[in-house]
Amino acid sequence: MDQDAAREYLRRGDAFAKTGDVAAAIGEYLAFATWAESAGFDLKAVAVHKQVLNLAPERRDIRRRLAEGYIALGLLDDARSELERIANEARFAGDQAAHDDALTRSASIS
Protein backbone atom coordinates (compact mmCIF):
# COMPACT_ATOMS: atom_id res chain seq x y z
CA MET A 1 0.00 0.00 0.00
CA ASP A 2 1.34 3.45 -0.82
CA GLN A 3 1.22 6.49 1.44
CA ASP A 4 -1.73 8.09 -0.36
CA ALA A 5 -3.83 4.96 0.08
CA ALA A 6 -2.80 4.73 3.72
CA ARG A 7 -3.78 8.36 4.31
CA GLU A 8 -7.32 7.42 3.31
CA TYR A 9 -7.53 5.55 6.62
CA LEU A 10 -6.79 8.82 8.40
CA ARG A 11 -9.34 10.74 6.36
CA ARG A 12 -12.03 8.17 7.05
CA GLY A 13 -11.05 8.04 10.72
CA ASP A 14 -11.36 11.81 10.98
CA ALA A 15 -14.77 11.71 9.29
CA PHE A 16 -16.02 8.99 11.64
CA ALA A 17 -14.67 10.86 14.67
CA LYS A 18 -16.48 14.03 13.59
CA THR A 19 -19.78 12.16 13.33
CA GLY A 20 -19.27 10.51 16.71
CA ASP A 21 -18.68 6.98 15.45
CA VAL A 22 -15.73 6.37 17.75
CA ALA A 23 -15.46 2.62 17.08
CA ALA A 24 -15.24 3.14 13.32
CA ALA A 25 -12.78 6.00 13.75
CA ILE A 26 -10.54 3.84 15.92
CA GLY A 27 -10.68 1.02 13.38
CA GLU A 28 -9.53 3.33 10.59
CA TYR A 29 -6.83 4.93 12.72
CA LEU A 30 -5.49 1.56 13.80
CA ALA A 31 -5.39 0.34 10.21
CA PHE A 32 -3.22 3.35 9.40
CA ALA A 33 -1.03 2.84 12.47
CA THR A 34 -0.47 -0.82 11.58
CA TRP A 35 0.59 0.21 8.07
CA ALA A 36 2.84 2.97 9.44
CA GLU A 37 4.55 0.56 11.84
CA SER A 38 5.16 -2.00 9.10
CA ALA A 39 6.48 0.70 6.75
CA GLY A 40 8.89 2.06 9.37
CA PHE A 41 6.99 5.28 10.02
CA ASP A 42 7.14 4.94 13.78
CA LEU A 43 6.61 8.64 14.47
CA LYS A 44 3.38 8.64 12.45
CA ALA A 45 2.22 5.49 14.23
CA VAL A 46 2.92 7.09 17.62
CA ALA A 47 0.93 10.19 16.64
CA VAL A 48 -2.04 8.08 15.57
CA HIS A 49 -1.92 5.95 18.72
CA LYS A 50 -2.11 9.17 20.74
CA GLN A 51 -5.12 10.18 18.65
CA VAL A 52 -6.81 6.86 19.43
CA LEU A 53 -6.10 7.30 23.13
CA ASN A 54 -7.78 10.70 23.01
CA LEU A 55 -10.91 8.89 21.82
CA ALA A 56 -10.57 5.85 24.06
CA PRO A 57 -8.17 6.44 26.96
CA GLU A 58 -9.09 3.11 28.55
CA ARG A 59 -7.47 1.12 25.71
CA ARG A 60 -4.41 -0.41 27.39
CA ASP A 61 -3.59 -2.33 24.21
CA ILE A 62 -3.14 0.94 22.36
CA ARG A 63 -1.14 2.42 25.21
CA ARG A 64 1.16 -0.63 24.92
CA ARG A 65 1.56 -0.05 21.18
CA LEU A 66 2.35 3.58 21.95
CA ALA A 67 5.02 2.49 24.43
CA GLU A 68 6.54 0.16 21.83
CA GLY A 69 6.54 3.03 19.33
CA TYR A 70 8.37 5.21 21.83
CA ILE A 71 10.95 2.46 22.24
CA ALA A 72 11.42 2.27 18.46
CA LEU A 73 12.00 6.03 18.43
CA GLY A 74 14.44 5.87 21.34
CA LEU A 75 12.08 7.78 23.66
CA LEU A 76 12.70 5.44 26.54
CA ASP A 77 11.47 7.70 29.35
CA ASP A 78 8.18 8.15 27.52
CA ALA A 79 7.94 4.40 27.00
CA ARG A 80 8.55 3.73 30.69
CA SER A 81 5.92 6.29 31.61
CA GLU A 82 3.30 4.61 29.40
CA LEU A 83 4.21 1.16 30.70
CA GLU A 84 3.93 2.36 34.30
CA ARG A 85 0.53 3.82 33.50
CA ILE A 86 -0.53 0.48 32.01
CA ALA A 87 0.69 -1.29 35.15
CA ASN A 88 -1.22 1.09 37.42
CA GLU A 89 -4.43 0.81 35.39
CA ALA A 90 -4.10 -2.98 35.28
CA ARG A 91 -3.56 -3.16 39.03
CA PHE A 92 -6.61 -0.97 39.62
CA ALA A 93 -8.64 -3.23 37.31
CA GLY A 94 -7.43 -6.35 39.12
CA ASP A 95 -5.48 -7.63 36.12
CA GLN A 96 -2.32 -8.91 37.81
CA ALA A 97 -0.95 -10.53 34.65
CA ALA A 98 -1.13 -7.27 32.67
CA HIS A 99 0.34 -5.39 35.63
CA ASP A 100 3.30 -7.77 35.88
CA ASP A 101 3.79 -7.82 32.11
CA ALA A 102 3.94 -4.01 31.88
CA LEU A 103 6.41 -3.78 34.76
CA THR A 104 8.59 -6.53 33.29
CA ARG A 105 8.65 -4.75 29.90
CA SER A 106 9.45 -1.43 31.59
CA ALA A 107 12.33 -2.99 33.49
CA SER A 108 13.71 -4.51 30.28
CA ILE A 109 14.14 -1.13 28.60
CA SER A 110 17.76 -0.05 28.56
Sine and cosine of phi, psi and omega as CSV:
sin_phi,cos_phi,sin_psi,cos_psi,sin_omega,cos_omega
0.00,0.00,0.67,-0.74,0.03,-1.00
-1.00,0.00,0.15,-0.99,-0.07,-1.00
-0.89,0.46,-0.61,0.79,-0.01,-1.00
-0.89,0.45,-0.67,0.74,0.03,-1.00
-0.91,0.42,-0.64,0.76,0.01,-1.00
-0.91,0.42,-0.59,0.81,0.01,-1.00
-0.90,0.44,-0.39,0.92,0.06,-1.00
-0.87,0.49,-0.55,0.84,0.07,-1.00
-0.86,0.51,-0.68,0.73,-0.01,-1.00
-0.91,0.41,-0.68,0.74,0.01,-1.00
-0.88,0.48,-0.71,0.70,0.02,-1.00
-0.91,0.41,-0.65,0.76,0.04,-1.00
-0.86,0.50,-0.70,0.72,0.04,-1.00
-0.88,0.48,-0.67,0.74,0.00,-1.00
-0.90,0.44,-0.70,0.72,0.03,-1.00
-0.90,0.44,-0.65,0.76,0.00,-1.00
-0.89,0.46,-0.64,0.77,0.00,-1.00
-0.91,0.41,-0.52,0.86,0.00,-1.00
-1.00,0.01,-0.03,1.00,0.04,-1.00
1.00,0.02,0.11,0.99,0.03,-1.00
-1.00,0.04,0.98,0.19,-0.11,-0.99
-0.89,0.46,-0.67,0.74,-0.03,-1.00
-0.87,0.49,-0.70,0.71,0.01,-1.00
-0.92,0.38,-0.64,0.77,0.03,-1.00
-0.87,0.49,-0.72,0.70,0.00,-1.00
-0.88,0.47,-0.66,0.75,0.03,-1.00
-0.85,0.52,-0.70,0.72,0.01,-1.00
-0.92,0.38,-0.69,0.72,0.00,-1.00
-0.89,0.46,-0.65,0.76,0.00,-1.00
-0.94,0.35,-0.53,0.85,0.09,-1.00
-0.89,0.46,-0.67,0.74,0.05,-1.00
-0.91,0.42,-0.71,0.70,-0.04,-1.00
-0.88,0.48,-0.64,0.77,0.04,-1.00
-0.89,0.47,-0.69,0.72,0.06,-1.00
-0.88,0.47,-0.72,0.69,-0.05,-1.00
-0.87,0.49,-0.68,0.73,0.04,-1.00
-0.88,0.48,-0.71,0.71,-0.04,-1.00
-0.94,0.35,-0.44,0.90,0.00,-1.00
-1.00,-0.02,-0.01,1.00,0.03,-1.00
1.00,0.09,0.25,0.97,0.03,-1.00
-0.99,-0.11,0.92,0.40,-0.10,-1.00
-0.89,0.46,-0.61,0.80,-0.01,-1.00
-0.90,0.43,-0.65,0.76,0.04,-1.00
-0.91,0.42,-0.66,0.75,0.02,-1.00
-0.89,0.46,-0.67,0.74,0.02,-1.00
-0.87,0.49,-0.71,0.71,-0.01,-1.00
-0.87,0.49,-0.65,0.76,-0.01,-1.00
-0.95,0.31,-0.60,0.80,0.06,-1.00
-0.89,0.46,-0.62,0.79,0.07,-1.00
-0.89,0.45,-0.63,0.77,0.02,-1.00
-0.88,0.47,-0.68,0.73,0.03,-1.00
-0.89,0.46,-0.67,0.74,-0.01,-1.00
-0.92,0.40,-0.44,0.90,0.11,-0.99
-0.92,0.40,-0.54,0.84,0.02,-1.00
-0.99,0.12,-0.56,0.83,-0.09,-1.00
-0.62,-0.79,0.97,0.24,-0.08,-1.00
-0.90,0.44,-0.26,0.97,-0.01,-1.00
-0.99,0.16,-0.09,1.00,-0.07,-1.00
-0.98,0.22,1.00,-0.02,0.01,-1.00
-0.91,0.41,-0.51,0.86,0.02,-1.00
-0.89,0.46,-0.61,0.79,0.02,-1.00
-0.96,0.28,-0.62,0.78,0.05,-1.00
-0.87,0.49,-0.60,0.80,0.04,-1.00
-0.92,0.40,-0.68,0.73,0.04,-1.00
-0.89,0.45,-0.59,0.80,0.06,-1.00
-0.89,0.46,-0.71,0.71,0.03,-1.00
-0.86,0.51,-0.69,0.73,0.01,-1.00
-0.91,0.42,-0.58,0.81,0.08,-1.00
-0.90,0.44,-0.67,0.74,0.06,-1.00
-0.86,0.50,-0.65,0.76,0.03,-1.00
-0.88,0.48,-0.71,0.70,0.00,-1.00
-0.87,0.49,-0.52,0.85,0.00,-1.00
-1.00,0.04,-0.07,1.00,-0.02,-1.00
0.99,0.16,0.25,0.97,0.01,-1.00
-1.00,-0.06,0.95,0.33,-0.19,-0.98
-0.94,0.35,-0.59,0.81,0.04,-1.00
-0.90,0.44,-0.65,0.76,0.05,-1.00
-0.90,0.43,-0.64,0.77,0.03,-1.00
-0.89,0.46,-0.73,0.69,0.02,-1.00
-0.86,0.50,-0.66,0.75,0.00,-1.00
-0.87,0.50,-0.71,0.71,0.02,-1.00
-0.91,0.42,-0.66,0.75,-0.01,-1.00
-0.91,0.41,-0.61,0.80,0.07,-1.00
-0.92,0.40,-0.60,0.80,0.05,-1.00
-0.91,0.42,-0.66,0.75,0.06,-1.00
-0.86,0.52,-0.72,0.69,-0.02,-1.00
-0.87,0.49,-0.70,0.72,0.00,-1.00
-0.90,0.43,-0.70,0.72,0.01,-1.00
-0.90,0.43,-0.63,0.77,0.00,-1.00
-0.91,0.41,-0.68,0.74,0.02,-1.00
-0.88,0.48,-0.70,0.71,0.00,-1.00
-0.88,0.47,-0.58,0.81,-0.01,-1.00
-0.99,0.13,-0.07,1.00,-0.01,-1.00
0.99,0.17,0.32,0.95,-0.02,-1.00
-0.99,-0.16,0.99,0.12,-0.07,-1.00
-0.89,0.46,-0.61,0.79,-0.02,-1.00
-0.89,0.45,-0.70,0.71,0.03,-1.00
-0.92,0.40,-0.62,0.79,0.05,-1.00
-0.86,0.52,-0.79,0.62,-0.03,-1.00
-0.90,0.43,-0.64,0.77,-0.01,-1.00
-0.89,0.46,-0.70,0.72,-0.01,-1.00
-0.90,0.43,-0.66,0.75,0.01,-1.00
-0.93,0.38,-0.63,0.78,0.04,-1.00
-0.89,0.46,-0.70,0.71,0.01,-1.00
-0.90,0.44,-0.66,0.75,0.01,-1.00
-0.88,0.48,-0.68,0.73,0.00,-1.00
-0.92,0.39,-0.41,0.91,-0.04,-1.00
-0.99,0.14,-0.15,0.99,-0.02,-1.00
-0.97,0.23,0.79,-0.61,0.04,-1.00
-0.81,-0.59,0.00,0.00,0.00,0.00
